[in-house]
Amino acid sequence: MTLMQCPICKRSVDESTVGQPGSAFPFCSERCKLIDLGRWLGGKYQIPVVEIDESETIHPIDPEPPSGNKSNRR
């Protein structure tokens, strides 16, 4: 028997309940499962986004001029 903690209330949860009917794994209960769902839907869990200013972006320099460049011809 392997025990882990419920991510919401930190109670012990038996991993052997995975796949059993009525299992709320990895949560200890349906209540904790719904609390977690409410947090996701309410925007409590977010991945931080850093916006990049396009004017500060460094563009790579093309080492060769594009083919068909007629600037070298006289």
C-alpha positions in Angstrom: 0.0 0.0 0.0 1.4 3.3 -1.1 0.1 6.5 0.5 0.3 10.0 -0.8 -1.3 13.3 0.3 -4.5 14.8 -1.1 -3.4 18.0 -2.9 -6.2 20.0 -1.3 -6.5 19.0 2.4 -3.2 16.9 2.8 -5.0 13.8 4.1 -3.5 10.4 3.3 -4.8 8.8 0.1 -4.1 5.2 -0.8 -2.8 4.9 -4.4 -4.4 1.4 -4.7 -7.8 3.1 -5.2 -6.8 4.2 -8.7 -9.3 3.0 -11.2 -11.9 1.8 -8.7 -15.5 2.9 -9.1 -16.1 6.0 -7.0 -12.5 6.8 -6.6 -11.6 10.5 -6.4 -7.9 9.8 -6.8 -5.5 11.7 -6.3 -8.0 13.5 -4.0 -9.2 12.0 -0.7 -12.9 12.7 -1.5 -15.3 14.1 -4.1 -15.4 17.3 -2.1 -11.7 17.9 -2.5 -12.0 17.0 -6.2 -14.7 19.6 -6.7 -12.7 22.3 -4.7 -9.8 21.7 -7.2 -12.1 21.9 -10.2 -13.5 25.2 -8.9 -10.0 26.6 -8.5 -9.2 25.7 -12.1 -12.4 27.2 -13.4 -12.0 30.3 -11.2 -8.5 31.0 -12.6 -6.6 30.3 -9.4 -4.2 28.1 -11.2 -2.4 30.1 -13.9 0.8 29.8 -15.9 2.5 33.2 -15.8 3.0 34.7 -19.3 5.7 37.2 -20.1 4.9 39.3 -23.2 7.8 40.2 -25.4 8.0 43.6 -27.0 8.5 43.1 -30.7 10.7 46.2 -31.0 13.2 44.7 -28.6 13.4 41.4 -30.4 16.8 40.6 -32.0 16.4 39.3 -35.5 19.1 37.0 -36.9 21.3 38.5 -39.7 21.2 36.6 -43.0 24.8 35.8 -43.8 24.1 35.5 -47.6 22.2 37.9 -49.7 19.1 36.5 -51.3 19.6 34.8 -54.7 18.8 37.0 -57.6 20.2 40.1 -55.9 21.0 42.5 -58.8 22.8 45.2 -56.7 26.3 43.8 -57.7 25.6 44.0 -61.4 26.5 47.0 -63.6 
